[in-house]
Each structure stands twice: as structure tokens, then as C-alpha cells.
């Protein structure tokens, strides 16, 4: 069962309320997404830690219900 892009965005924003989330369905199958997440909460975190924060927001769905997510994280521009 695939995961809806809006549900992915909702879960990320629930964990990172200031986040800007852009999600693209890469294959049109609702199962392979790319996400760009921009949040001030990433300040001082390594890229790995930033990605872990996003994966934590998905509450175990990554690798299960959500098959593939190409993730890009960034800090907001001042």
C-alpha cells in the first residue's frame, strides 16, 4: 500500500512545524517520492542528523508503507 504525498507532508510538518515541504512523485506510482524539507530546526545539525529528523517524523513508515524517498534538507535563507 502506497503512502499519499499529502500524508507525508502532514507528518513532516507535525514534527517540524516551521518546515517548508515540497514533494514530487517521481514515478507516478505514489510509491517513489522526492522531498525537499527546509526548516530552521536543522540549524547546527549534520546532514545525516537532518535526514534522521525527517525519517523520525515519518514514524517508521520509511521502508515500509513508504518505499522510496529521495530526501533533500536545507536551512531557510535569511
Secondary structure as the mmCIF struct_conf table of DSSP 4:
data_model
#
loop_
_struct_conf.conf_type_id
_struct_conf.id
_struct_conf.beg_label_comp_id
_struct_conf.beg_label_asym_id
_struct_conf.beg_label_seq_id
_struct_conf.end_label_comp_id
_struct_conf.end_label_asym_id
_struct_conf.end_label_seq_id
HELX_RH_AL_P HELX_RH_AL_P1 UNK A 5 UNK A 15
BEND BEND1 UNK A 16 UNK A 16
TURN_TY1_P TURN_TY1_P1 UNK A 17 UNK A 18
STRN STRN1 UNK A 20 UNK A 25
BEND BEND2 UNK A 26 UNK A 31
STRN STRN2 UNK A 32 UNK A 38
HELX_RH_3T_P HELX_RH_3T_P1 UNK A 40 UNK A 42
TURN_TY1_P TURN_TY1_P2 UNK A 43 UNK A 44
HELX_RH_AL_P HELX_RH_AL_P2 UNK A 47 UNK A 57
TURN_TY1_P TURN_TY1_P3 UNK A 58 UNK A 60
STRN STRN3 UNK A 62 UNK A 62
TURN_TY1_P TURN_TY1_P4 UNK A 63 UNK A 65
STRN STRN4 UNK A 66 UNK A 66
STRN STRN5 UNK A 68 UNK A 74
HELX_LH_PP_P HELX_LH_PP_P1 UNK A 75 UNK A 77
#
